Amino acid sequence: MDPSRRKFIEKTSLAAAGLGLSNHLLARQNPRLKDVNGKLKIGIIGSGFRGQSHIDLILRRKDCEVTCIAEPDPIMLASTKKLFDDAKKRMPKIYDEGPHDYIELLSKEKIDAVIIATPWKWHVPMAVAAMKTGVYTGIEVSGGISLDECWELVDTAEQTGIPLYFLENVCFRRDVMAVLNMVKQELFGELIHLECGYQHDLRGVKFNDGISAYNSGVEFGDKGFSEAKWRTWHSVYRNGDLYPTHGIGPVAEWINLNRGNRMETIVSMASKSRGLHEYIVNHPKGGKDHPNAFIEFKLGDKVTSIIKCKKGETIVLHHDTNLPRPYSLGFRVQGTKGLWMDVNKSIYIEGTSPAHGWEDAQAYLDQYDDAEWKSHAGDAEGAGHGGMDWFLMDSFVKCRLENKPPKFDVYDAASWMSITPLSEASIAGGGTPQAFPDFTRGKWKEKK
């Protein structure tokens, strides 16, 4: 771990340790703290665009409400407040006195759950602080900064007994859930190989001056807007699969990772880096003399990882965000009886499909459509990411209200996030294999 990161974690952990035990003990003794109206009280840490998406979904529901928010950015806070005004809902308590004011929120507010939707480096310190105060914790997805912080998540959850819900929304995508039904009913036979990844042209997000949502400029850091303030720095200094969980989450369900199976080793390689430099040089607001044109970006434009699992499956994982391309997570599910591929929306089942010929997958997706999607497609209409965000929020709220284990828990969070530092280590070592830690400490063998 680099010294600046270690100092950051130590500073935040010390702040969290000073929160006191009152909220912690109260939550452990009364795990269903609800107001007189029976609503779940939720705090939001980070109300940027992703946090606002969560807030919008909560405002639609009758079984929960946002009672407090920590957000230091006045621009984001203004648009957050507008959500409450437009919905004619009570304004939550606001904590906006700098990036560490979330500590005040956790120490003062009696909430039933908290959702953390902040820049990546804050995820683990904030989640650790929340669990230490006894608050049921939802954490947005990201890759891990280090293996140490992945272990810190696990250790804190085990020491406090507070559940952590890892908010991976792609697991609720309609086709992903239909394919899960196909897998359970052994349509593909025994699974052999899977592919997934994050393949999304984010150049306009990484260089954004706030004039428009995308493709607005070549600025980042202090001159950037929204994610460009922080996300681009990862491309400057890091070389690995920076955002693995949208891909590995669904794969984990298909092959029961941490539930009778686990990832064992990973090998990663990265291409050369050209995409972000070319974007700056060729952009109307950039050019070869723009200061950012002299930055050497460390992140390879295309990062490819191969993972071997305990039960013998292989996974190819892609990270591709700095080149021009359409969006695709690139799923492939292949077994002894056939395969489904997301990229060409096709399926092949031996003995059913034309010999050596693809079929359009839609008829199969309709046939194996998930029951929850059939029942609640209307509720999910208009929700983010094609409706899957509604199902994520519904699962998060119901797991907390009913005191059920999170659908994706701290062991999932740690193992999926660990792909990032392990891929970085493999690339730095010329593609050397890296072993996955067993964050479950053997529990994966019995867990269903």
N, C-alpha and C positions, 0 to 999 in steps of 0.2 A: 504494500500500500504506500502511495506517495505521501511525504510528510504533510503536505497541505491538507490532504484528505483525512489523514489520521487526526490532525489538529482540529479539523471541522467536527469529526465524530466525537472526539473527546469533549469539545466545548458543548455540543448539544446534549451529550449523555449526562454531563455534569448538571446542566440546566434541568434535565428531566428528573435527575435524582433528587433535586430540591423541591419537587412538586408537593411532597407530602403524601400521606397514605389515606387521607380521608375519603377521597373519591374512589381509590383503589378498594378499600375495605367495603365501602357502600355498594360498589358494583358487584363484588364477589358475593356479598350477602343477599343482594336484591338484584338478580340478573335481569329482571324485566321491569326496569324503571320506566314507567310510562306516565304521562300526565293524566289529568282527570277525564280527558276526552278519549283516552285509550290510544293515543298516537305515540309512535316511536319518535323520540327526540334525537335528531341527527345534527352533528356539527360538521362543518365543511372547512378543511384546511387547504386553501388554494382554490380561488374561484376565477381562474383564467378560463379560456374557452372550454377546456375539458371539465373543469369544475362546474361551470355554468350549465353544461349539458346534464350533469347529474342533478343539479338544482332544479332545472326545468322538469325533469321526470318526477322528482319528489313533490313539486308543486302540483302535479296532476293527481297525486294519490290522496286518499282519505285516511290511510293508516299511519302516516308519518308526516313530519314537518321539519324544516330547517330552523333551528333555534339560535345558531351562532355561526359566524364565519370569521376566519382569519385570512386576510388578503392585504398585502402591503402596497399593491399597485393601484394607484387612484383611477387609472383608466379602466382597468378590469373591474374594480369595485363599483364604478359608476354603472357599467352595463349590468353588473350583478344586481344592483338595487333596482334597476329598471324591470328585471324579471318579476320581482315581488310587487312592484307598483302595477305592472300590467296584469298580474294575476289577482290583484286586490287582496294580497295576503300580508299578514303581519310581518314587519321588517325584523330580521334577526338581530341579535347583538353582534356588533362589528368590532373586530380586533384588527387594527390597521397600523399599529405603532411599530413598524419594521418587521423584518423577516422572522424574528424570534418571538413575536407576540402570540404565536400559537401556544407557547408555554402557558401564557396567562389564560387562554381559552381552556386548555386542559385542566388547569388547576382550579378555575372558578366555576365552570359550567357543569351542571348535572345533566349529562347527555347519556343516551343509551347506545349510541354508536357514532363513529366519526369516519369520514371519507377523506382520504389524502390524495389530492390531485395537483401536485406541485412539480417543479423541475426535478429531474431524476436524482440529483445528489441529495435531495432532502428526504426522499421516500423512507429510507431505513431509519435515520435518526428520528423522524417524526412518528413513524410506526412504533418504534421502541418506546418513545415517550408516552404515546397513547396507551400501549399495553401496560406500561408501568403504573399508569393511573387507573387501570381497571376498565378501560373503555374498549368495547368491541370495535375492532379496527378493520376498515376497508382501505386497501392500498392500491393505487393505480399501477399499471404495469410499466416495467422498464427492464433493461438489463442490469445486472449487478455491477457495482463499482469494484468490488473485490470479493474474494471468498470469505474474508473475515466478516464483512457485513452480512453476508448470507447466513453465516453461523450465528451472528448476533441476533438476527430475526428469530431463528429457531430457539436459541438459548433463552431469549426473553419470553417467547410464547410458552415454553415449557416451564420456566420459573414462575411466571405469573398465572398460568392457567387461562389466559385470555385468548380467545380465538382471533385469528387473522384471516380475513377473506381477501384473496388475491383477485382483483377485479378484471379478469380476462374476458372481454366481451365476445371475441371471435368464437369462443366455445358455444355461444348461443346463436351463431349464424344459422339460418334456416337449412341451407344445404349441408352444413357441417353436422347438424343434429340428425338430419335424415340419413346421412352416411353412417353416423354412429348406430342408428337402428339397423342398417344393412350389415354392419360389422357384427353386431350382437346376434343377428339372425344368420350369420355365417354365409352371406351371399358371396363374399370374396374368398371363402375358405379360410385357411390359416394365413394370417398376415405375415408377409416376408419383408416388404420394403415400403418406406413412406418418404414423401418429400413435402417440404413446406418452406415458408420463409416470409420475409418482409420485403416486397418488391414494389416500391412506391417512389415516384419522382418527387423528392422533397426539396429540390433546389430553390423553389420559390418560397418555401417555408423557412429554409435556413438563411436566406437573404431577404429580409422583409423590413421595409421602412414604415409600414403601417398605413400607407396610402390606399392599398387594396389588399385583399386577403392573400393573394398569391402573385408571384412573378412581379413584385413591385420594385425590386431594387437589388443592390449588392451589399447591403449593410447588415452587420450582425453585432452582437455584443451590446455595448452601451448605446450604439446608434440603431440597433435593431428593434423590432416590434414583436411582442408575444414570444413564440418559441425561438425566434432568431436571437433573442437576448442571451439564450443559454445553450440551445441544442447544437448550434454550429461548432461550439468549442470542442465538443466531443469528436468531431471530424478533424479538427486541427491536431489534437493530441493523442487520439486513440486509434488503434487498428485492430478491429475484431467485429464480431457480430453484435452490434450495439443494441439491437431491438428484436430479441428472438421469440418472445412469448406469444405473439399473435399466431405464429406457426406451430410452435411446440405444444401449445395448450391443447388444441384439438387432437394432435397426434398422441398426446399423453392419454387422452380418453380412449382413443381407438385401440391402443395397445397396453392400457392399464398401468402406466408408469406410476410408481410409488404404491401400487396396489397389486402386488404379485409380480411386478416387473420393474426394472429400473434402467436408467442410462449408466453405462459403465465407462466408456472412453470416447474421446472426441479428437478429431484431427481437423485442423482448419488451415486454409490458405487464403491469401488476399492478392488481388490484382494490383497493378499500378494505379496511381491516383491521378486522374485528369479531369473528371467531370466538373468539379466545383471551380477549378481554375478556368476552364473553358467558359463556364457560365459567366464568371466575372468579366473576363476579357471581352466577350462578345455581347454583353448586355448593354443596352443604350445608356444606362446610368453608370456603367463601368468603364472598361477599356484597359489596354495594356499598362497604362500609367496609374491606374487606380491603386491606392495603398493595399487593398486586399488582393490585388493581382500578384503581389510578392510573397504571399503566405504559402508555405508548403504544407499541404493537407496530408496528414499521416494516414487517414482512413482509405484503404483500398476501395476502388469503385465497386468491385464485386468480391464479396467475401463468401466462400463456400466451406461448409463444415460437414463432416461425415461422423455420425454417431453410431456406435455399436451398443445394443441393448443386451441385458442379461439373458433374455430368451431367444437371442439370435437375430432379431430384426435389425435392419440398418435404416438410418434416417439421413437424408441429405437436406441440409438447411441452408437457405440462401439469404443474404443481406445485400440489397441493391437499391440505394436511395439517391445516388448522386449522378445518375445518367438519365437521359430522356427515355421514357418507357411508359406504357399503360400500367395501371395498378393491377397487381395480382399477388395472392399469397401462394400460388403455385402448388396447391395440394395434389398429392398423388397417393392413393391407397391401393396397394398391390398384394394379392395373395395367391394361393394355389389354384383358385378358380376364376380369377379375373382381376380387373382393376377399374378404378374411377380416377379421372384426371380433371382437375378444376380448370386448367388453362384452356383446353378445347371443349369443356363442358360435355365430355363424353364418357362412356362406360363400355366395358367389354366383359361379358360373362360367358365362360366356356359352356357350350352346349345349348345356349340360349341365343346369343348374338350371332349375326352372320359370321361365317368362318373368316377369321383374320380381318373382321370389319368392325368399325366403331358404331355404336348406337348413340343417339342423343340421350343424355342422362336425365332429362326432365321428367320423363314418364316414371322412371325409378324414384326420383326425388319426390314426386307426388305420391307414389304408392307407399313409400316409407316415411312420409312426412311425420314429424314429431307431433305427439298429441297436444302438447302445450302450445305449439305454434297454431295448430288447427283451432284451438279454443280461444286464443288471445291475439290472433293476428290483427283484429280490429283495435284492441287496446294499444298494440305496438305501432299502429300507423302514425307516421310523423316523427317517431323517435329516432335517435341518432343511429347512423351506420345501418340503414335499412331495417330498423326495428329491433335489432338484436340488443341494443342498449336497454330497451324496456325489460327484456327478459333477465338481463343481468341485474338491474335494479330490483326487479320483483324477487329474484332469488336472494339478493343481499338482505332486503327488508324482511322477508319471510323467515330466513334462517335466523335472524336476530330475534324477531318476535316470538318464534316458536322454539328458541334455544336449540336449534339444530346445528350440527357441525357445518362449517362453510363448505360449499361445493368445491372450492379450490383453496386449500389450507396453507399453512406456513411452510410445510414441507414441499408442496408444489411450488410456492413462491421461491424458496431458496434454490431448489434444483433447477427450475427453469431460468432463473436469473443468473445462476452460476455459469451458464453457457457463455456469457459475455467475457468474464475474466479468464475462463478456460480457453476460449478461442483466441484471446489476446496472447496468452502464454504460448499456445501452439504456434501461432503465426510468428511470434518473436523467436521461437526456437526452430524455425524453418519447417514447420509442419509436424513437429513432434507430437505424439499422442499424449493426451492429458487424461488423468483418471478423475471421474466424478466422485466427490465425497458422498458418503451415505448420510445425508442430512436426517434421515428417519431413524438412524441408529438401529437398523434391523427391522423396524416396524413394517417396512414395505412387504415383507414376506407373508404377513398375516392379514394386513389391511385389505378390505374388500372394496 
